[in-house]
């Protein structure tokens, strides 16, 4: 994962801290000394270093093979279809998935513009083919005929066949030809409107002009990044990456208010009718497919199951934390009164005064804190945590074929049995042309063939950290440490999945469940013993983070959490209600929810839900609650099982076998209940915030 060709300079170690540091380094040293030197990795079908022409040829081959198998299934008489006929689709998925990913992942990591372009073209061709397969009535009839007979060889095979039927029918198959055509027309209109909505926001070039005095509190490098008006004033475009720092740092209340008011009205004239039409089309689609409303269609196969349960969940969280949110708001109002005099507190003041209050209470210098998080040390600590807790061992494979010299590959095995569980590529450093955010990519999903042979999973972790320069190690901000643990969680989840079908492997799980394991991994970053394990001053790694800083980080994790959640609950409720009912006045609903959820803070004049809520248009429609859902139940898992036994291997192995291993083949609520010994609850999440308010 890290650049281990360079040697670290270790200072003399003394005392108990030195013994601990030595123990940690020895515990993780194993993967330095067990590198396997082979370029051809058995069981890995991912192709790396493909040229532009090779990517396009491989995409054509993948599509041709898929068409051949689908044609073969379609040719089977419905009265003679067997399990082996259906399983051909699963084995096609297992064979083709790593080849598809070989075509697609280069657009994220390649330094060649031609390769990235070819990868994008391949993605478009493959998506068109997949869409055409999802509409094949001839294949659907055969699959449906087999499903109606119920001749399954296992519960997982039944889940697989039923999921095929479900996907076909949610795409309109099973309806009359006229209704099926209507479904496709609706989807086309919805796609067009969604893109129009986002395009309107992206194309909006509205800006406000402020003087340097208006922007008091903003750092000079930020001001220098802004455009200038003819008179030397600063142009502030209404983009989230520009307005967010101003809301956090600007000392001038009238600036924050003016900016918030204008930001909340972006494109309202063009996007409100787009959003209203879009929601109505979604309801129409859902009813054609047999659902009461679009929200029920969207959540039926998620943990929440129904829109009613989603709304109940959001309101329960809101009510449970209302008193604590009110206390937090009182603190902020008092702080504003001291700094700005007797002026009303508005939603535009939240970010600024939360930050001011946290600075006063915790005094954490995050700029200096990064000196305690050299990337290599954080990675070593993570490997030790995973080995000690989940029984996973990462061994670097030297001289593996990779697409860039920065990339490293690891074999991942069970530390007890030495069974190879999978492989992971780590591409962690920034470079030109590379995707600029941290993310996880599944390159090959695990599965079990009909002959009993297991295909191992292969993961890719992408980040854009700075490399070691002039002997100075790459240092991580604390937020980057937390994010890295989150993405590691996806890697570990992918590698531990033991489902039989590619369909249920990797992160092909219930979307409500998908983020829960990674949220659990994030929680480790705020525990003192873990912080000591993954930290060390870059010039003297025996100097770990001070105890008082660990305590402050723990408290900071939940500071003003009840208040911060209000806006997320507001938008999630709005999203759920408009997708649950017809004839909703969007603006009146937003005003009502705002007054109910935001503790009486007045809505800014002109604020429009179509201006500040792009997720309702594309990607997360009727499912905006999902982030909070995963956060709540991850808190339950961590508090109930890991908080008092952070490196408890017995608990870790249970988590691995009961939560991570089943993948999408098992109902996630059942998996969590099996691990917890009861149904998941919101109580631990609420208790975390309550205890933070009480301390």
PEZI-V228466 format. One record per residue. SS is DSSP state (hx for helix, st for strand, lp for the rest). NEAR is the number of other ideal C-beta (glycine too) atoms within 12 Angstrom. Layout:
SS & NEAR
SS & NEAR
//
This chain:
lp & 43
lp & 38
lp & 28
lp & 28
lp & 17
lp & 18
lp & 12
lp & 25
lp & 15
lp & 16
lp & 18
lp & 13
lp & 21
lp & 14
hx & 12
hx & 13
hx & 24
hx & 21
hx & 14
hx & 24
hx & 32
hx & 21
hx & 18
hx & 33
hx & 27
hx & 17
hx & 24
hx & 35
lp & 21
hx & 20
hx & 36
hx & 26
hx & 13
lp & 20
lp & 22
lp & 22
lp & 15
lp & 16
lp & 16
lp & 15
lp & 32
lp & 16
lp & 23
lp & 35
lp & 29
lp & 40
lp & 30
lp & 36
lp & 23
lp & 33
lp & 21
hx & 25
hx & 18
hx & 24
hx & 38
hx & 28
hx & 22
hx & 34
hx & 37
hx & 22
hx & 26
hx & 34
hx & 30
hx & 20
hx & 25
hx & 34
hx & 23
hx & 20
hx & 29
hx & 34
hx & 20
hx & 22
hx & 35
hx & 26
lp & 19
lp & 26
lp & 15
lp & 24
lp & 12
lp & 13
lp & 29
lp & 22
hx & 25
hx & 20
hx & 29
hx & 42
hx & 35
hx & 33
hx & 42
hx & 38
hx & 31
hx & 33
hx & 38
hx & 38
hx & 25
hx & 38
hx & 38
hx & 39
hx & 34
hx & 38
hx & 39
hx & 40
hx & 44
hx & 39
lp & 42
hx & 44
hx & 32
hx & 34
hx & 41
lp & 35
lp & 23
lp & 25
hx & 16
hx & 21
hx & 33
hx & 28
hx & 21
hx & 30
hx & 37
hx & 25
hx & 26
hx & 36
hx & 27
hx & 20
hx & 28
hx & 34
hx & 19
hx & 17
hx & 27
hx & 27
hx & 19
hx & 19
hx & 33
lp & 28
lp & 28
lp & 31
hx & 25
hx & 22
hx & 37
hx & 34
hx & 25
hx & 35
hx & 40
hx & 28
hx & 26
hx & 36
hx & 29
hx & 17
hx & 20
lp & 16
lp & 19
lp & 20
lp & 21
lp & 18
hx & 20
hx & 28
hx & 30
hx & 23
hx & 29
hx & 39
hx & 37
hx & 27
hx & 31
hx & 35
hx & 28
hx & 25
hx & 29
hx & 31
hx & 31
hx & 28
lp & 30
lp & 29
lp & 31
lp & 25
lp & 25
lp & 13
hx & 14
hx & 12
hx & 22
hx & 27
hx & 17
hx & 21
hx & 34
hx & 24
hx & 19
hx & 30
hx & 28
hx & 17
hx & 22
hx & 30
hx & 22
hx & 20
hx & 31
hx & 30
hx & 21
hx & 26
hx & 37
hx & 27
hx & 19
hx & 28
hx & 34
hx & 20
hx & 18
lp & 25
lp & 16
lp & 23
st & 23
st & 33
st & 24
st & 34
lp & 22
lp & 23
lp & 16
lp & 26
lp & 35
lp & 22
lp & 26
lp & 33
lp & 17
hx & 14
hx & 10
hx & 22
hx & 28
hx & 13
hx & 20
lp & 31
st & 20
st & 18
lp & 16
lp & 8
lp & 11
lp & 14
lp & 20
st & 31
st & 24
st & 38
st & 27
lp & 31
lp & 26
hx & 19
hx & 14
hx & 28
hx & 35
hx & 23
hx & 26
hx & 42
hx & 36
hx & 26
hx & 27
lp & 39
lp & 24
lp & 27
hx & 29
hx & 24
hx & 33
hx & 42
hx & 32
hx & 29
hx & 43
hx & 37
hx & 28
hx & 33
hx & 35
lp & 32
lp & 30
lp & 37
lp & 33
hx & 32
hx & 16
hx & 24
hx & 34
hx & 31
hx & 20
hx & 33
hx & 43
hx & 29
hx & 25
hx & 38
hx & 42
hx & 27
hx & 30
hx & 39
hx & 33
hx & 25
hx & 37
hx & 32
hx & 22
hx & 29
lp & 32
lp & 19
lp & 26
lp & 21
lp & 34
hx & 37
hx & 40
hx & 32
hx & 32
hx & 38
hx & 37
lp & 29
lp & 27
lp & 32
lp & 36
lp & 37
lp & 23
lp & 24
hx & 35
hx & 21
hx & 24
hx & 37
hx & 30
hx & 20
hx & 36
hx & 39
hx & 25
hx & 24
hx & 37
hx & 34
hx & 21
hx & 26
lp & 39
hx & 27
hx & 20
hx & 33
hx & 37
hx & 23
hx & 23
hx & 35
hx & 33
hx & 23
hx & 28
hx & 37
hx & 27
hx & 19
hx & 26
hx & 28
hx & 18
hx & 16
hx & 22
hx & 26
lp & 10
lp & 12
lp & 18
lp & 19
lp & 33
lp & 35
hx & 37
hx & 37
hx & 38
hx & 35
hx & 28
hx & 37
hx & 37
hx & 34
hx & 31
hx & 29
hx & 30
hx & 31
hx & 20
hx & 18
hx & 22
hx & 28
lp & 19
lp & 30
lp & 18
hx & 26
hx & 14
hx & 18
hx & 30
hx & 28
hx & 28
hx & 39
st & 43
st & 38
hx & 40
hx & 36
hx & 40
hx & 44
hx & 40
hx & 36
hx & 43
hx & 45
hx & 40
hx & 36
hx & 40
hx & 46
hx & 32
hx & 30
hx & 33
hx & 44
lp & 33
st & 42
st & 31
st & 45
st & 35
st & 36
st & 34
lp & 22
lp & 18
lp & 30
lp & 23
lp & 28
lp & 35
lp & 30
lp & 16
lp & 31
lp & 34
st & 36
st & 39
st & 44
st & 37
st & 40
st & 30
st & 26
lp & 29
lp & 15
lp & 11
lp & 15
lp & 18
st & 30
st & 39
st & 44
st & 43
st & 53
st & 45
st & 41
st & 40
st & 37
st & 29
lp & 23
lp & 25
lp & 15
lp & 22
lp & 31
lp & 27
lp & 16
lp & 19
lp & 35
st & 28
st & 39
st & 38
st & 37
st & 44
st & 41
lp & 43
lp & 46
st & 42
st & 31
lp & 21
lp & 24
lp & 12
lp & 9
lp & 15
st & 26
st & 40
lp & 38
st & 49
st & 44
st & 47
st & 45
st & 47
st & 39
st & 42
st & 29
st & 39
lp & 23
lp & 26
lp & 25
st & 13
lp & 9
lp & 14
st & 18
lp & 33
lp & 34
st & 31
lp & 37
lp & 25
hx & 34
hx & 22
hx & 29
hx & 40
hx & 32
hx & 30
hx & 41
hx & 40
hx & 37
hx & 39
hx & 44
hx & 42
hx & 38
hx & 48
hx & 44
hx & 48
hx & 45
hx & 48
hx & 41
lp & 46
lp & 35
lp & 39
lp & 37
lp & 42
hx & 42
hx & 36
hx & 38
lp & 43
lp & 42
lp & 36
lp & 31
lp & 40
lp & 34
hx & 27
hx & 37
hx & 38
hx & 35
lp & 33
hx & 44
hx & 47
hx & 39
hx & 37
hx & 46
hx & 40
hx & 33
hx & 36
hx & 45
lp & 42
lp & 36
lp & 30
hx & 25
hx & 29
hx & 36
hx & 36
hx & 33
hx & 41
hx & 40
lp & 42
st & 36
st & 25
lp & 30
lp & 18
st & 23
lp & 36
lp & 27
lp & 24
lp & 33
lp & 39
lp & 21
hx & 15
hx & 15
hx & 30
hx & 29
hx & 21
hx & 28
hx & 36
hx & 29
hx & 27
hx & 31
hx & 33
lp & 34
lp & 33
lp & 36
hx & 34
hx & 39
hx & 42
hx & 31
hx & 37
hx & 37
hx & 33
hx & 31
hx & 41
hx & 40
hx & 32
hx & 41
hx & 41
hx & 45
hx & 44
hx & 44
hx & 38
hx & 41
lp & 43
lp & 35
lp & 24
lp & 20
lp & 15
lp & 27
lp & 18
hx & 34
hx & 25
hx & 18
hx & 32
hx & 36
hx & 23
hx & 20
hx & 34
hx & 31
hx & 18
hx & 24
hx & 35
lp & 36
lp & 32
lp & 20
lp & 28
lp & 20
lp & 31
lp & 28
lp & 17
lp & 24
lp & 34
lp & 34
hx & 41
hx & 38
hx & 36
hx & 36
lp & 40
hx & 32
hx & 29
hx & 44
lp & 41
lp & 28
lp & 20
lp & 26
lp & 38
lp & 43
lp & 37
lp & 38
lp & 45
hx & 35
hx & 28
hx & 40
hx & 44
hx & 36
hx & 38
hx & 42
hx & 42
hx & 39
hx & 36
hx & 36
hx & 45
hx & 40
hx & 30
hx & 31
hx & 31
hx & 38
lp & 27
lp & 13
lp & 22
lp & 29
lp & 27
lp & 20
hx & 22
hx & 17
hx & 29
hx & 34
hx & 28
hx & 27
hx & 39
hx & 32
hx & 23
hx & 27
hx & 44
hx & 48
lp & 34
lp & 36
hx & 42
hx & 39
hx & 33
lp & 30
lp & 24
hx & 38
hx & 28
hx & 21
hx & 36
hx & 38
hx & 22
hx & 22
hx & 35
hx & 29
lp & 16
lp & 17
lp & 20
lp & 36
lp & 25
lp & 31
hx & 24
hx & 30
hx & 37
hx & 31
hx & 25
hx & 35
hx & 36
hx & 24
hx & 23
hx & 30
hx & 26
hx & 14
lp & 17
//
